[in-house]
Amino acid sequence: MESVYSGDFEGGDNSLLECLLFIARFHDRELSRETAIVGLPVDNGVLTPSNFSRAAKRASFASSLKKRELSQINPSLLPAILILDDNQACVLVSIGEQENTVEAVFPELSNSIVTMPKDELVEQYTERVIYCRPEMVFDDRSSPVIKGIKKHWFWDVFFENKGLYRDVLIASFMINLFSAALPLFIMNVYDRVVPNHALDTLWVLSIGVMVVVMFDLFLKLMRNWFIDLAANRTDVKLSAAIMEKVLQMKMVDKPKSTGAFANQLQSFESLRNIISSFSIVAIVDLPFTLIFIVIIAMINPWLILPVLVGVGAVLFYAVTAQKKMQRLSEDSMQASAERNSILYESISNLEIVKSLCSESKIQAEWERTTIYITRIAAKMKFIAASIASATQWVQHTAGVVMIIIGVYLISDNELSQGGLVAAYLLTSRVMGPISSLAGIIGQYHQAATSLRVLDDVMDKPKERPDNKSWIGHSVFKGEIEFKNVYFKFPGSSQYILNNVSFKIKANEKVVILGANGSGKTTILKLILGLYEPESGQVLIDGIDIYQIDPYVLRTKIGYVPQDLVLFYGSLKDNIAMSSLDVEDEKILEVAGISGLNQFIRNNPEGFNMPVGERGGLLSQGQRQSVVIARSLINSPPMLLLDEPTSNLDNTIEAKVIRSLDSYIGNKTVIMVTHRQSLLTMAERVIVVDGGEIVADGAKEKILEDLRSGKVVGSKYS
């Protein structure tokens, strides 16, 4: 995208998103507001020009931000989006050929096409236009034709900056030509100026070489600037792609160790080093060593022999050393992942570690992995240092041998003294890129290992696949149905749910009872679409939930999990976390329902009080109240409550239950609980045992059957 925009929209207007939705409808592409912006770094749900291309890509549109006057806009590329004053946007539909009018769509005018004078639009237009055109979407019939074409998450982004690297290549060509000027200047001074006392020639040559040196300085600065610019662009885009992939990962692909997984993602640093200025310059300069070898050969062919032998020796040693470096880099990454796992678990569970007096055990594991990593690092540093030292030794040796050969050639009148000095200086220009290349080879295997690890991450399927068409279901009644659902976790041979079928009507209040491990919580996770059943169907309002955009689905479900996890920030941030734009009145309402009001009134910071990492500054009961409030913030038509009051004291629990009971009148509610107090809100009870439904019916009847022993599978039996 052409860099013509230096900032983002400010404020709450979202006209750019509305314009994108109009463009999608115009081209018969499916795109909802939620689908367009979910997962993007938007502020309060406001789409900005910097994020527009990523949102448009989700509907298979190619977009480009350009700086154009209204008269310069290509009519064949309409409709296009115009950026207006005051953070507004509109869709330009057509430009009148004879009349001085245009047709445009303004989101604030209900997306209707209006005809207006061109001059009136020019007054608002900021001369920035977003062209947005649909891409060709191939179906399965074309797969054999494009079978060999596969995009790569790293290299495709890297080569997006080929224009910058082309300029770098041109600059490098000129820099390497200029670098030959000084040796040639010295050769002419020795061979022509000094013997003939040609002082005028000296000044002419000196002025010429100084001009070349100045241009050389300018080109080097510009080359480094372009390389850093390309590397920064690539870094930002790749980092964003990796994080987006992680957040869209399916739960079945969630790694066993969070610490080890974080360490794998941090291996991107090795790739960042490869695309840094040092590495790129070394690679770009490498072909130009041939130029200096040719110049040395032009001075005298015998002088290139020590250079060629030296280059061959350096490359042979560097390649040989990589066999050892490859094994060490793989072992280092594996050991680092294990150590990172120990660190993450220790910090996350520090209270448990102390209470169990497990410091010694964890300390021993930490030191064991640290010693192993240190040994490997020392070996890798030694090998890398040996490559650098060997390269320097070869360079000096080649220079000495060249001097020896040169002296013999001078004595035979086949070489001048100036030619020998020039050839010697050019030797460093030949060996310099070779030395840098040897250093890159030293980093290669670590970067290659990192790339393989990240390839495994990036190749995992996404929860929201590209170009998948979702059913546009915006109004949810709240009817939930399981049809012959079988489910087991990956790697497990035992089914958690075994042929589970039930149907919950809209606005029905249901409690699921059962012993620990019977599958109650798993049912809630399947309703959320966090996991897919091995067979069977989960339906919402008669629609298979895997045909509904998971983000849209989850905005319509309020979920209170057993794990009461909060995020670093304020109390208000955590309550409003699932809402892109929420009013303070709504926060006050849900805080009252969840029992937070008294706690907030007693704290001078109120809603701005920090909760700490994972909510560590709050008690378990306070965290539970925050999680309840968070589940209600979007006024969802469905509520999934997993032990929602297990950490509340009896007084607060009674208040919360009364508030919830009056709040959930027109909502579908499924509660998983072992507390009898929550049964007052239920109309129906489902009993699960061993992954199967053993009882389902009216609350009074099922509870009586449990007490009498007719139904087994709950603590109430």
Secondary structure as GFF3:
##gff-version 3
##sequence-region A 1 717
A	DSSP	alpha_helix	15	26	.	.	.	ID=ss1
A	DSSP	alpha_helix	33	37	.	.	.	ID=ss2
A	DSSP	alpha_helix	49	57	.	.	.	ID=ss3
A	DSSP	beta_strand	61	67	.	.	.	ID=ss4
A	DSSP	three_ten_helix	70	72	.	.	.	ID=ss5
A	DSSP	three_ten_helix	75	77	.	.	.	ID=ss6
A	DSSP	beta_strand	80	84	.	.	.	ID=ss7
A	DSSP	beta_strand	88	95	.	.	.	ID=ss8
A	DSSP	beta_strand	101	105	.	.	.	ID=ss9
A	DSSP	three_ten_helix	107	109	.	.	.	ID=ss10
A	DSSP	beta_strand	113	117	.	.	.	ID=ss11
A	DSSP	alpha_helix	118	124	.	.	.	ID=ss12
A	DSSP	beta_strand	125	134	.	.	.	ID=ss13
A	DSSP	three_ten_helix	140	142	.	.	.	ID=ss14
A	DSSP	alpha_helix	155	159	.	.	.	ID=ss15
A	DSSP	alpha_helix	162	179	.	.	.	ID=ss16
A	DSSP	alpha_helix	181	188	.	.	.	ID=ss17
A	DSSP	pi_helix	189	193	.	.	.	ID=ss18
A	DSSP	alpha_helix	194	196	.	.	.	ID=ss19
A	DSSP	alpha_helix	199	247	.	.	.	ID=ss20
A	DSSP	three_ten_helix	251	253	.	.	.	ID=ss21
A	DSSP	alpha_helix	258	266	.	.	.	ID=ss22
A	DSSP	alpha_helix	268	274	.	.	.	ID=ss23
A	DSSP	alpha_helix	277	285	.	.	.	ID=ss24
A	DSSP	three_ten_helix	286	288	.	.	.	ID=ss25
A	DSSP	alpha_helix	289	299	.	.	.	ID=ss26
A	DSSP	three_ten_helix	301	303	.	.	.	ID=ss27
A	DSSP	alpha_helix	304	348	.	.	.	ID=ss28
A	DSSP	alpha_helix	350	355	.	.	.	ID=ss29
A	DSSP	alpha_helix	359	411	.	.	.	ID=ss30
A	DSSP	alpha_helix	417	458	.	.	.	ID=ss31
A	DSSP	beta_strand	480	487	.	.	.	ID=ss32
A	DSSP	beta_strand	497	504	.	.	.	ID=ss33
A	DSSP	beta_strand	509	514	.	.	.	ID=ss34
A	DSSP	alpha_helix	520	527	.	.	.	ID=ss35
A	DSSP	beta_strand	535	540	.	.	.	ID=ss36
A	DSSP	beta_strand	543	544	.	.	.	ID=ss37
A	DSSP	three_ten_helix	545	547	.	.	.	ID=ss38
A	DSSP	alpha_helix	550	555	.	.	.	ID=ss39
A	DSSP	beta_strand	557	560	.	.	.	ID=ss40
A	DSSP	alpha_helix	571	575	.	.	.	ID=ss41
A	DSSP	alpha_helix	584	593	.	.	.	ID=ss42
A	DSSP	alpha_helix	597	601	.	.	.	ID=ss43
A	DSSP	three_ten_helix	606	608	.	.	.	ID=ss44
A	DSSP	three_ten_helix	613	615	.	.	.	ID=ss45
A	DSSP	alpha_helix	620	632	.	.	.	ID=ss46
A	DSSP	beta_strand	638	642	.	.	.	ID=ss47
A	DSSP	alpha_helix	650	663	.	.	.	ID=ss48
A	DSSP	beta_strand	668	672	.	.	.	ID=ss49
A	DSSP	three_ten_helix	676	681	.	.	.	ID=ss50
A	DSSP	beta_strand	684	689	.	.	.	ID=ss51
A	DSSP	beta_strand	692	698	.	.	.	ID=ss52
A	DSSP	alpha_helix	699	708	.	.	.	ID=ss53
###
